Amino acid sequence: MKKFISVLAITLSLFSFQAFSQEYYEMRTYHMKFGGRVAVLENYISKALIPALNKQGVSKVGVFKDLGKPEPVVLVVVIPFKDLNAYSAYKEKLAADTEYNTIAKPYFETVGNDKPLYERVSTYFGKAFEGFKSFQLPTTSASRIFEWRTYEAYNEDALRRKIQMFNEEELKIFDKVGLHNVMFSEVLAGENTPCLSYFISFDSMKERDENWAKFSADPDWKRIVSDPRFANSHSRTVRRFLEPTAYSQW
């Protein structure tokens, strides 16, 4: 009986850790070349990468294109990991996955100046906020759009205070006014650090504009934005409007 109780306690402890630990996110931006073979990259992501990640238990891979349809194409991929172990092991598992490597072969062979693909891949690696530990998908409307925002900070203390502002107050205000929370992360590595990066979603751009207006007018927002604890907590906002691809799992 004691052995059973001990095993049960360990199991519950592991469940509790998994249920409440913060996720990690790899956020890639593929900047295509002019004339880049977008179809080759998309075929790789949709038919090789996503199924292989799903086999590893890495689910809900988001893939997006810029709503403004720029040329060259910009493709954004966001991969949520349940913990650091899942993240640190995934590339080795991909390398050992025979099916993945077979399907990915055309992508791997698209190299050289005569086979244009992408100019570069920019990557953020982030840890979920304490106040928003895991990814959510608040809307599945066919017309849904995503707003990806990155807040750069003056320094590490300013970033810490801005994340505190989100955890204590701002996340609740977002939820109240309809800025539908998807994921929030402190960027641990990547360009323009120190910074945080988050995704919110809407059924339409009209809803987006209306709900940001509600946010600006909200009395709780007006209260916290004048709180001296959060003064000068970020220096620059970078935003991108995205639409999911047909094969995105968001």
N, C-alpha and C positions, 0 to 999 in steps of 0.2 A: 504493500500500500504506500509506504514511504517513497519507494522507487517511482511509483506511478505519479505521486504528487510532485516529486522532483522533476520528472520529465515534463509534466503539465506546466509547471512553473517556468521551465526553460522555454517551452513552446510559446507560452503566453508572452514571455519577455521578448522573444524574437518577433512575434506578431506585433507587439506594441512598438518595437523599434522600427519595423518596416512600415507600419501604418502611419507613424508620426515623424519619420525622418524626412529631411528636405531632399528634394530632387536636384539633379544637376542637368544642365542643358548645353548642348553644343549647337551653336547658331552659325550656319555657314551662309555666306553670300557669294554666289558665283557671278563674276563679272565677265560676260561673254565677249569674245572678239567680234569685230565686224565680220559678218559672213560665217561666224562660228556655228558649228554643227549642233544646234540646240537639240535636235531629235536624238542624237547619239547620247548626249548627257541625260536627257529625260528618260530614254529607254533604259539606261544604266540604273538610274535612281528608282524608277517604278518597277522594273522587272528583276533587278539584281540586288540592289542595296536594301530597299524596304523589306522584301520578303526574307532576306538573310537576317536583318535586324529583328524582325518579328519572330523568327525561329529562336533567337537568343532571349526572347522575352522583352525586347525593347519595342514597345508598341507606341502607337499614336505619333508617327513621324509626319511632321507638317512640311508641305512643299508648296511654294507660292511664287507667283510672278507679280511684278510691279503693276499696280492698277493703271498707271499712266502709260504702260506699254512702250518704254524707251527702247531705242536702238543704240548700241547693242542690247540684247536681252539681259535682264537681271533675274536670277533665280535664287530664292531663299529656301534653305532647308533647316528645320529645327528638330533636333533629336533629344527627347527627354530620357534621362537615365534615372533609375530608382535610387542609385547610390554610386559612390566612387568606384567600387569594385566592378560594377557593370560597365562603367565608362572605361576603366583602365584595361579591361579584357577584350573589348569588342573588336578591335582591329586585328588582334591575333586570331580571334575566332573567325573573322572574315577571311583571313589569309589561309586558314585551314579548311574552309568550306568549299568543297569541290564544285557543287552546283552553282554557288555564287560566282566562282572564278570562271566557270564555263560561260555563264550568261553575260558576265562583265567583260569578256574578251574583246568584243568590238570597241568598247570604251577604252580599255587599256591599250589597244593598238592604234588609237587616234592620237598619234604623236608626230611631231615634226612640223616644220613651217608650212608644208604643203597640205596639212590637215588641220585647219584652224578650229579651235574649240573654245576655251576660255582664257581670258587675260590673266586672271588671278582668282584665288579664293580667299576672302576675308573671313576670319573666324573669331567668334566670342565663345568663351567657356564660362558658364555662370552657375551660381548656387542659388536655389530658391530662397525667397524671403522666409523668415521665421513666421510671419503672419500670413503667408500664402505658400504652403509647403509643396503643393503639387498642382500640376496642370489640370485645367478644367476646360470643357468645351460648352460654353453657355448657349450657343445657337448653332443649329444645323441647317438653317435656311439656305436654299439654293442660291440666293442673292448675297449671302454673307460676305463681308469684307473684314479685314484685320488691319488694325493700326499698330505699327511697331515703333515704339519710342525708346530712344536712348538718352539718358540724362547724364551728361558729363559733369564732373565735380571739380571745384577748385583744388581740392586735395583730399586725402583719405578721411580726415575728420569731417569735412563737409559731406562726403558721401555717406559716412556713418550716420550723420544727423538726418540726411534726406531719407535713408532707409528707415530710420526710427520714425520719421514723420509718416511714411507709408504704413508701417506696422501698427502704429498707435492710432492713427486717425484717417489717413487718406484712402486706404483700401476700403474702409467702411463707406466713405463718401462716394467713391467710385460705384460701389454696389448700389447705393441708394439712388443715385441719379441716372443709372443705366449705362455707365461705362463698363461694359461686361468683361469682367476679369478673366483672363486666360492663363497667363503665367507672368511671374515677376522674378527677376534674378539680379543678384550682385555679380557683376562681371569680374571673374577672378583672373582672367588672362585674355589679352586681345588688345587691339589698337584703341587709342583714346581713353585708356584707363587713367585715373579711377572713374568708373561710371557704373550705372545700373541700366538694365534693359528689360522692357516688358512688352507684352502683347495684350490688347483688348480687342473686342469684336463687336460688330453691329450687323443688323439685317440689311442696312442700306447706308449710303452716305448721308441721306436726309436724317436718319435716326442719329447718326454720329454727330452731325452739326447741332441738332436740337439738344442732345444730351450733354455735349460739352458746354453749351450755353447754360444749361441747368447747373452744371458743376461750377461755372464761374460765378453764378448768382447765389450759390448755396451758402447759408450763414455759417455753417461749420467750416467750410473752406475759407471764408473770409476771416474767421477767427484764427485758424491755425496758420494761415499765410502771414499773419502779422505777429505770430509768436516769435520772440527773439531767439528761442532755442533753435529755430529752423531758418534763421536769416542767412542769406548767401549760401544756401545748401546745394545749389547746382548752378553751373556756369553756362551751359548750352544744351539746347534740346534738338535732337535730330529725329525726324519722323519719316516713316515710309508707309504708304498705303498699299496693301497687298490683297490679291484674290487667290483662293486656293486652286491648285491644279485639279484635274479630274481624278488623279490618283492620290491626292493628299489625304492623310488620315485625320486631319483636323476639319 
